[in-house]
Structure formats: structure tokens, C-alpha cells
């Protein structure tokens, strides 16, 4: 398998940013508060939430993104914005490898847990707990509890007359697994110019299972939001 997100990094913002930003702004309005220690953005991707966090907060934002393709877009997003550059530190490894301790009182982790099996989730949650100070708040998206074979279209956009489209196909891969295939296409005057695809494997976990994993890592779930969001407090 090639480098993770090597294909998706090119298309992610164009086809998915509008939806993701809507979710991000709504959740930040409700749950961000006013961090005083620091902010942790785990699975920062192309930096959509990172930039919003840095713009809203006066403290350092730790953006954790091990995928080079996504991280390149994140850095490009910050380039030329000195006010944001001064408040964002980018980490190029997984949170489990960083050894961060007491660096933040707000944590953000969306679209990440679904890609981790139980052991890796436990490691990531433990690292998040170490990175957050006691009483710190974590906004984390659950892994899916179930998945059915399905297909859906991503939003389409025109760029210089070319039509960019995408679709996501979901397939169960066993009692605890799921696979997402993202297909991207660029068309001009009705003719296909190019296409590319990328596959991601995911892992299912019931709500009680994930709640237990949060508790084992040192978190107490205090609220819920959509889509599949848990608000947890670091004990």
C-alpha cells in the first residue's frame, strides 16, 4: 500500500471542505470556550480546523498530522499568515510517538479514531490524556458502531471549467472491520480527463466499548454532539 492520503490530499479540500468547515464551526462555537494552556489538534489533516483554532485562540495550537500529503496542504494553508504561523506547531508523527505532556487544555480529534484498531485507539487516547492537563476538554469523534455496504457522492465543483467529482463506497470487511474506497474524477466537456482512487480500512466499536476506552485512558464523558461526537473531561 502506498503512502496514506497520497491521492486524497489533492482532492480533500475541494470536495469536502465546505461540509467539514460547517461541522467544525458549529462544534467550536459550542465547545471551544477559551483555552488558556494550549490546544491539541490530532489528525489535523489539511489544517481546516487547525487554522480555525489558531484564529480563535491566543495559545499555541499543536497540529498532529503524520501523513505527508495532508501535512503539505496544512503548511500551505498557514503560509503567508504570520499571525497564525506564530501560534501553530506542526508535529509530523502520530500522537502516541510525541510524548506530549500537559501542553493543552483543549483537544480536538475528528475523523481519526475510525482508522485505529482497539490497541491503537487505547494508545492514542492515553497519549491524548497525557497531553491534556487535568480538567482539560476533549472533543473526539467516535469510531462507527456499525457499517452497511453503501455508496454516496461527494459534492462536485467546477474549477476552470473542469468538473471535479468523487464518490465513497463503504464495504464491511468482517464483524469488526469496514473499508472505504474514495474515487475521484476530473472531467472536461463530458469526457474523463483523469481519475484516481484510495482505500482506507477502518474499525468498528460500539458506544459502550469506546466509552470504556475513554474511561480507561483517564477521561469522563460529559456530553455528546453530532456527528458521533463525545465531549470528555480529562480527570
C-alpha positions in Angstrom: 0.0 0.0 0.0 1.3 3.5 -0.8 1.6 6.4 1.4 -1.6 7.2 3.3 -3.6 10.1 1.8 -1.2 10.4 -1.2 -4.2 10.6 -3.5 -6.8 12.1 -1.2 -4.7 15.1 -0.2 -5.2 16.7 -3.7 -9.0 16.5 -3.6 -9.9 16.7 0.0 -10.4 20.5 0.4 -12.1 21.0 -2.9 -14.7 18.2 -2.4 -15.1 18.1 1.3 -14.0 21.4 2.9 -17.4 23.1 2.9 -19.1 20.2 4.8 -16.2 19.8 7.2 -16.0 23.5 7.9 -19.7 23.7 8.7 -19.2 20.9 11.3 -16.1 22.5 12.7 -17.5 25.9 13.2 -20.7 24.6 14.9 -18.7 22.4 17.3 -16.2 25.1 18.1 -18.9 27.6 18.8 -20.4 25.2 21.3 -17.4 23.6 22.9 -14.2 25.5 22.4 -14.5 28.0 25.3 -11.3 30.0 25.9 -8.3 27.7 26.2 -5.6 29.1 28.5 -2.8 26.4 28.2 -2.8 25.2 24.6 -4.8 23.4 22.0 -4.2 19.9 20.6 -5.5 19.1 17.1 -4.9 15.3 16.5 -5.4 14.1 12.9 -5.1 17.7 11.7 -5.3 16.7 8.0 -5.2 19.7 5.7 -5.5 22.1 8.6 -9.1 23.2 8.1 -9.7 23.0 11.9 -6.2 24.0 12.7 -6.5 27.4 11.1 -9.8 28.0 12.8 -8.4 27.0 16.2 -5.4 29.3 15.7 -7.6 32.2 14.7 -9.9 31.8 17.7 -7.2 31.1 20.4 -4.4 33.1 21.8 -2.4 30.0 22.9 -0.2 27.5 20.9 -2.0 25.0 18.7 -0.3 21.6 18.4 -1.3 20.2 15.0 -0.6 16.5 14.8 -0.6 15.0 11.3 1.7 12.1 10.2 0.5 11.9 6.6 2.9 13.9 4.5 0.4 14.8 1.7 -2.1 16.2 4.1 0.6 18.0 6.1 1.8 19.7 3.0 -1.6 21.2 2.4 -1.8 22.2 6.1 1.6 24.1 5.8 0.5 25.8 2.6 -2.7 26.9 4.3 -0.6 28.6 7.1 2.0 30.1 4.7 1.8 33.8 4.4 -0.2 34.2 7.6 2.3 35.3 10.2 -0.3 35.7 12.9 -1.3 32.0 12.5 2.3 30.8 11.9 3.3 32.1 15.3 0.6 30.0 17.1 0.8 26.7 15.3 3.4 23.9 15.9 3.1 21.0 13.4 4.0 17.5 14.5 4.8 15.0 11.8 4.3 11.8 13.8 1.3 10.1 15.5 0.3 11.5 18.9 1.4 8.2 20.5 5.0 8.9 19.4 5.3 12.5 20.6 5.4 12.3 24.4 3.5 15.5 24.8 2.6 16.2 28.4 0.3 18.9 29.9 0.6 21.0 26.8 -3.2 21.8 26.3 -6.5 22.2 28.0 -8.5 21.7 24.8 -8.2 18.7 22.5 -9.8 18.1 19.1 -9.8 14.7 17.3 -12.2 14.2 14.4 -12.1 11.7 11.6 -9.3 9.8 13.3 -10.5 7.1 15.7 -12.3 5.2 12.9 -8.9 4.3 11.4 -7.5 2.8 14.5 -8.0 -0.7 16.0 -8.6 -1.2 19.7 -5.0 -1.3 20.6 -4.1 1.8 18.6 -7.1 3.7 20.0 -6.0 2.9 23.5 -2.6 4.2 22.7 -3.9 7.4 21.1 -6.3 8.1 23.9 -3.6 7.5 26.5 -1.4 10.0 24.7 -4.2 12.5 24.5 -4.7 12.2 28.2 -1.0 12.8 28.9 -1.1 15.8 26.6 -4.1 17.4 28.3 -3.9 19.0 31.7 -6.4 17.7 34.4 -9.8 19.2 33.7 -9.0 19.7 30.0 -11.7 19.2 27.5 -11.6 16.7 24.6 -13.9 16.8 21.6 -13.5 13.4 19.9 -15.4 11.6 17.2 -16.3 8.0 17.9 -15.4 5.2 15.5 -18.5 3.9 13.8 -20.5 1.3 15.7 -21.8 -0.3 12.5 -21.5 0.0 8.8 -23.5 -1.2 5.9 -22.5 -1.6 2.3 -23.3 1.7 0.6 -22.2 4.3 -1.9 -22.6 8.1 -1.8 -21.5 11.0 -3.9 -19.2 13.8 -2.6 -20.1 17.4 -3.5 -18.9 18.3 -7.0 -17.2 21.5 -8.0 -16.1 23.2 -11.2 -12.6 24.5 -11.5 -11.6 26.4 -14.7 -14.5 24.7 -16.4 -13.4 21.2 -15.4 -15.8 19.2 -13.2 -14.3 17.5 -10.1 -16.4 14.7 -8.6 -16.0 12.0 -6.1 -17.8 9.1 -4.5 -17.3 7.0 -1.4 -18.0 3.2 -1.3 -18.4 1.5 2.0 -17.9 -2.2 2.4 -17.9 -4.4 5.5 -14.8 -6.4 5.9 -15.8 -8.7 8.7 -17.6 -8.4 12.1 -15.3 -5.5 13.2 -14.0 -4.0 10.0 -15.0 -1.6 7.3 -13.3 -0.4 4.1 -13.9 3.0 2.5 -13.0 3.5 -1.2 -12.7 7.1 -2.4 -12.9 7.5 -6.2 -12.1 10.9 -7.7 -12.7 12.0 -11.3 -11.9 15.1 -13.3 -14.0 15.7 -16.5 -13.9 18.3 -19.2 -16.8 18.8 -21.7 -18.3 15.5 -20.6 -15.1 13.5 -21.2 -13.0 11.9 -18.4 -9.6 13.6 -18.1 -8.3 11.5 -15.2 -9.3 9.5 -12.2 -7.7 8.2 -9.0 -8.8 6.2 -6.0 -7.7 5.5 -2.5 -8.8 2.9 0.0 -8.9 3.3 3.8 -9.5 0.5 6.3 -11.5 1.2 9.5 -12.5 -0.4 12.7 -15.9 -0.6 14.4 -16.5 -0.1 18.1 -19.8 0.2 20.0 -20.6 3.2 22.0 -20.2 1.3 25.3 -16.8 0.0 24.1 -15.5 3.4 23.2 -16.8 5.0 26.4 -14.9 2.3 28.3 -11.8 3.1 26.3 -12.1 6.8 27.2 -12.6 5.9 30.8 -9.5 3.6 30.9 -7.4 6.4 29.4 -8.5 8.9 32.1 -11.5 10.7 30.6 -15.0 11.1 31.7 -17.6 11.6 29.0 -19.8 14.6 29.9 -21.8 15.4 26.8 -22.5 14.3 23.2 -23.0 16.1 19.9 -23.2 15.2 16.2 -21.9 13.5 14.1 -20.9 10.9 16.7 -19.1 13.4 18.9 -18.2 12.8 22.5 -17.2 15.7 24.8 -14.9 14.3 27.6 -13.1 15.8 30.5 -9.6 14.8 31.5 -9.6 13.5 35.1 
